[in-house]
Amino acid sequence: MASITILQPDPIVPPQRLAGWLADAAAATTLVDLTSEPVPTLAGCGDGIILLGGRADALDHAASPWILQVHRLLRDARAAHVPVLGICLGHQIVADCFGGEVSVGLAPQDEEGATRITLTDAGLADPVLSVLGPSPVVAQSHHDAVTKLPPGATLLASSGCCPIQAMRLGSILTVQFHPEVTPAVAGDWAARSGHDGNEIASELSLFDASLQRDGRALTTSFVEKTRPNSPRAGLVQ
């Protein structure tokens, strides 16, 4: 059984569907609330790490002092080839950690609701992300964006508004979208940002069967790469 640590930066952005999918994939999980609990060491994280999204600014280390501790953990994970999945804010934190660029409140790259992304050739060959196929519809909710890849990172997917939708840096995979979110929660997030929450929830409900299928497949694929005896070819750079 794989052991995975989930880092949660924001109380309104819980694991949601990830919890059930991870359990179904026979992964034992530990949830760490970054707003109230210490960031664990790599030795305490088991076989893999998932860094969730949230409302924090990835660049404001003073407002979120845990970010610098997460940076240290991410650097240790990359050096040890431990699989990491970063989601939304997690995607942005990884970019900042390893020398990429993140723009805060970059309106032209805002995305809410259902968006179609396109995987690059590298994405279609990626040992985890490739399960989504060439152009899946995904659930989005973000106002900040990664605008420049970290040195050594590989672009895996793009959307019309946001060119850096997914990337890989060694054992670290990150996505700007939310594979775990339900339509109802995405609607709540959208309403908090001044959008029509009911409209967003209804839109995502139209795609919910494929969103759940793809989210489960992505989660299962990630878990397979965290298993202690699993080959990690393609995860080492």
C-alpha positions as CSV (number, residue, x, y, z in Angstrom):
1,M,0.0,0.0,0.0
2,A,1.3,3.5,-0.9
3,S,1.4,6.2,1.8
4,I,0.6,9.7,0.6
5,T,0.6,13.0,2.5
6,I,-1.9,15.6,1.4
7,L,-0.9,19.2,2.2
8,Q,-4.0,21.5,2.5
9,P,-3.3,25.3,2.3
10,D,-6.9,26.5,2.7
11,P,-9.9,25.2,4.7
12,I,-12.3,25.8,1.8
13,V,-10.1,23.7,-0.6
14,P,-10.3,20.2,0.9
15,P,-9.3,17.0,-0.9
16,Q,-12.9,16.4,-1.9
17,R,-13.1,13.5,-4.4
18,L,-9.4,12.8,-4.0
19,A,-10.1,11.1,-0.7
20,G,-12.3,8.4,-2.1
21,W,-10.1,7.9,-5.2
22,L,-7.0,7.5,-3.2
23,A,-8.7,5.0,-0.9
24,D,-10.0,3.1,-4.0
25,A,-6.4,3.0,-5.3
26,A,-5.3,1.4,-1.9
27,A,-3.4,4.5,-0.8
28,A,-3.2,5.4,2.9
29,T,-3.4,9.2,3.4
30,T,-2.4,11.7,6.0
31,L,-3.9,15.2,5.8
32,V,-1.9,18.2,7.0
33,D,-3.6,21.6,7.5
34,L,-0.8,24.0,6.6
35,T,-2.6,26.9,8.4
36,S,-2.4,25.2,11.8
37,E,0.1,22.2,11.6
38,P,3.8,22.1,10.9
39,V,5.0,21.2,7.5
40,P,6.3,17.6,7.7
41,T,9.8,16.5,6.8
42,L,10.2,14.4,3.7
43,A,10.8,11.3,5.9
44,G,7.3,11.9,7.4
45,C,5.5,12.1,4.1
46,G,5.6,8.5,3.0
47,D,5.8,7.6,-0.6
48,G,4.2,10.7,-2.2
49,I,2.9,14.2,-1.6
50,I,-0.2,16.1,-2.9
51,L,-0.2,19.9,-2.5
52,L,-3.7,21.2,-2.9
53,G,-5.0,24.6,-4.0
54,G,-6.2,27.6,-2.1
55,R,-6.6,31.4,-1.9
56,A,-3.1,32.2,-0.8
57,D,-0.7,34.2,-2.9
58,A,2.1,31.9,-3.8
59,L,4.6,34.8,-3.8
60,D,3.5,36.3,-0.4
61,H,5.8,34.4,1.9
62,A,5.2,36.8,4.8
63,A,1.4,36.2,4.7
64,S,1.9,32.5,4.4
65,P,5.1,31.6,6.2
66,W,4.5,27.9,5.7
67,I,5.3,28.4,2.0
68,L,9.0,28.6,2.5
69,Q,8.9,25.4,4.6
70,V,7.0,23.8,1.7
71,H,9.7,25.0,-0.6
72,R,12.3,23.1,1.4
73,L,10.1,20.0,1.3
74,L,9.6,20.2,-2.4
75,R,13.4,20.6,-3.0
76,D,14.0,17.5,-0.8
77,A,11.3,15.6,-2.7
78,R,12.7,16.4,-6.1
79,A,16.3,15.4,-5.0
80,A,15.0,12.1,-3.6
81,H,12.7,11.4,-6.7
82,V,9.6,11.3,-4.5
83,P,6.5,11.8,-6.6
84,V,4.6,15.1,-5.9
85,L,1.3,16.3,-7.4
86,G,0.7,20.1,-7.2
87,I,-2.8,21.4,-7.9
88,C,-3.6,25.1,-8.7
89,L,-1.9,27.0,-5.9
90,G,0.3,23.9,-5.5
91,H,1.3,24.4,-9.2
92,Q,2.2,28.0,-8.6
93,I,4.1,27.3,-5.4
94,V,6.2,24.7,-7.3
95,A,6.9,27.2,-10.1
96,D,8.0,29.9,-7.6
97,C,10.1,27.4,-5.6
98,F,12.2,26.3,-8.6
99,G,12.7,29.6,-10.3
100,G,9.7,30.0,-12.6
101,E,7.5,33.1,-12.7
102,V,4.0,33.5,-11.2
103,S,1.7,36.5,-12.0
104,V,-0.8,37.4,-9.3
105,G,-4.3,38.6,-10.4
106,L,-3.4,38.2,-14.1
107,A,-6.9,38.9,-15.5
108,P,-6.4,37.6,-19.0
109,Q,-5.5,34.2,-17.7
110,D,-8.4,33.9,-15.2
111,E,-10.4,30.8,-15.7
112,E,-13.6,29.6,-14.0
113,G,-15.6,26.5,-14.8
114,A,-15.1,24.1,-17.7
115,T,-12.1,24.6,-19.9
116,R,-10.6,22.4,-22.6
117,I,-6.9,22.0,-22.4
118,T,-4.5,20.5,-24.9
119,L,-1.6,18.2,-23.9
120,T,1.7,18.7,-25.6
121,D,3.7,15.8,-27.0
122,A,5.5,15.6,-23.7
123,G,2.2,15.5,-21.9
124,L,0.9,12.7,-24.1
125,A,4.1,10.8,-23.2
126,D,4.0,11.6,-19.5
127,P,3.7,8.6,-17.2
128,V,0.9,10.2,-15.2
129,L,-0.8,13.0,-17.1
130,S,-1.2,11.0,-20.3
131,V,-4.2,9.2,-18.9
132,L,-6.3,12.3,-19.7
133,G,-5.9,12.0,-23.4
134,P,-5.1,14.7,-25.9
135,S,-7.7,17.4,-25.1
136,P,-9.8,16.8,-21.9
137,V,-12.2,19.3,-20.4
138,V,-11.1,20.2,-16.9
139,A,-12.5,22.2,-14.0
140,Q,-10.8,25.6,-13.4
141,S,-10.8,28.2,-10.6
142,H,-7.9,30.6,-10.6
143,H,-6.8,34.2,-10.8
144,D,-3.1,33.7,-10.6
145,A,-1.0,31.9,-13.2
146,V,2.4,30.5,-13.9
147,T,3.8,32.6,-16.7
148,K,7.3,31.1,-17.1
149,L,8.4,27.6,-16.5
150,P,11.1,26.9,-14.0
151,P,14.5,26.0,-15.5
152,G,14.5,22.3,-16.5
153,A,10.7,22.0,-16.4
154,T,8.7,20.5,-19.2
155,L,5.4,21.9,-20.4
156,L,2.7,19.2,-20.5
157,A,-0.5,21.1,-21.3
158,S,-1.9,24.5,-22.3
159,S,-5.3,26.2,-22.6
160,G,-6.4,29.1,-24.8
161,C,-6.2,31.6,-21.9
162,C,-3.5,30.0,-19.8
163,P,-0.5,28.6,-21.6
164,I,1.1,26.8,-18.7
165,Q,-1.7,24.3,-17.5
166,A,0.6,21.5,-16.5
167,M,4.3,20.9,-16.1
168,R,6.8,18.3,-14.9
169,L,10.0,18.9,-13.0
170,G,11.6,15.5,-12.3
171,S,9.3,13.6,-9.9
172,I,7.0,16.7,-9.5
173,L,3.9,17.0,-11.7
174,T,1.7,20.1,-11.4
175,V,-1.6,21.1,-12.9
176,Q,-3.4,24.5,-12.9
177,F,-6.8,22.9,-13.0
178,H,-8.7,21.1,-10.2
179,P,-9.2,17.4,-10.9
180,E,-10.7,16.9,-7.5
181,V,-13.4,19.5,-7.3
182,T,-17.2,18.9,-7.4
183,P,-19.5,21.2,-9.4
184,A,-21.1,22.5,-6.2
185,V,-17.8,23.4,-4.5
186,A,-16.5,25.0,-7.8
187,G,-19.7,27.1,-7.8
188,D,-19.1,28.2,-4.3
189,W,-15.5,29.3,-5.2
190,A,-16.8,31.2,-8.2
191,A,-19.4,33.0,-6.2
192,R,-16.7,34.1,-3.6
193,S,-14.9,35.7,-6.6
194,G,-17.9,37.6,-7.9
195,H,-19.0,35.1,-10.6
196,D,-22.4,33.5,-11.0
197,G,-21.8,30.4,-8.8
198,N,-25.0,28.6,-10.0
199,E,-24.0,29.1,-13.6
200,I,-20.5,27.6,-13.0
201,A,-21.9,24.7,-11.1
202,S,-24.4,24.0,-13.8
203,E,-21.8,24.2,-16.5
204,L,-19.5,21.7,-14.7
205,S,-22.4,19.4,-14.1
206,L,-22.7,18.9,-17.8
207,F,-19.2,17.5,-17.9
208,D,-19.2,15.8,-14.5
209,A,-19.1,12.2,-15.8
210,S,-15.9,12.8,-17.7
211,L,-14.4,15.0,-15.0
212,Q,-14.9,12.2,-12.5
213,R,-13.5,9.6,-14.9
214,D,-10.4,11.7,-15.6
215,G,-9.9,12.8,-12.0
216,R,-10.0,9.2,-10.9
217,A,-7.6,8.1,-13.7
218,L,-5.1,10.8,-12.9
219,T,-5.2,10.0,-9.2
220,T,-4.8,6.2,-9.8
221,S,-1.9,6.9,-12.2
222,F,-0.2,9.1,-9.6
223,V,-0.6,6.5,-6.9
224,E,0.9,3.8,-9.1
225,K,4.1,5.9,-9.4
226,T,4.3,6.3,-5.6
227,R,4.2,2.6,-4.7
228,P,7.5,1.7,-3.2
229,N,8.2,-1.0,-5.8
230,S,6.9,0.9,-8.8
231,P,9.4,1.8,-11.6
232,R,9.7,5.6,-11.8
233,A,10.9,5.8,-15.3
234,G,10.1,9.2,-16.8
235,L,10.0,10.8,-13.3
236,V,13.7,11.5,-13.0
237,Q,15.3,14.6,-14.5
